[in-house]
Amino acid sequence: MQQVADRAGVSIATVSFVVNGTKYVTPATTARVRTAMRELKFRGNVVARALASRRTRIIALLFPTTGNRFSPTTSEFFMSAAERASERGYHLVLWPVDPAGSDL
């Protein structure tokens, strides 16, 4: 973020406001920050954001491990769940559990 801030000529806080959308930043400044992000190939870090916001935005989908391969229906279900989670700003984690064990 410091490199983005330096390139855009703004503070780290301003970069954070643009990345997270937490405070108003003028359109011109936002454009400079986004240009710097593109030039530097900046990608937000999900873990860093979770630490800063105290929210992971991660959903765990538990599924039983049965030894059988996934059916096309199961794959469609997982893909649909991942797409819907992403549309709402969440990340989906598939979490296999042993139905006979104590994973739950």
RABELBEL-V222291 format. One line per field, one symbol per residue. ss: DSSP state (a for helix, b for strand, c for the rest). phi: phi as a letter, one per 30 degrees, with the letter a starting at -180 (. if undefined). psi: psi as a letter, one per 30 degrees, with the letter a starting at -180 (. if undefined). Layout:
# RABELBEL-V222291
ss=???
phi=???
psi=???
This chain:
# RABELBEL-V222291
ss=caaaaaaacccaaaaaaaaaccccccaaaaaaaaaaaaaccccccaaaaaaaaccccbbbbbbbcccccccaaaaaaaaaaaaaaaacccbbbbbbbccccccc
phi=.dddedddibddededdddcidbdbeeddedddddddddchdbdcdddddddcibdhccccdbdcciddddeddddddddddddddeciccccdbdbddcccdd
psi=eeeeeeefhlleeeeeeeefhflkkleeeeeeeeeeeeefhkkkjeeeeeeefgkfhkkkjkkkjffllkleeeeeeeeeeeeeeefgglkkkkjkkjffahf.
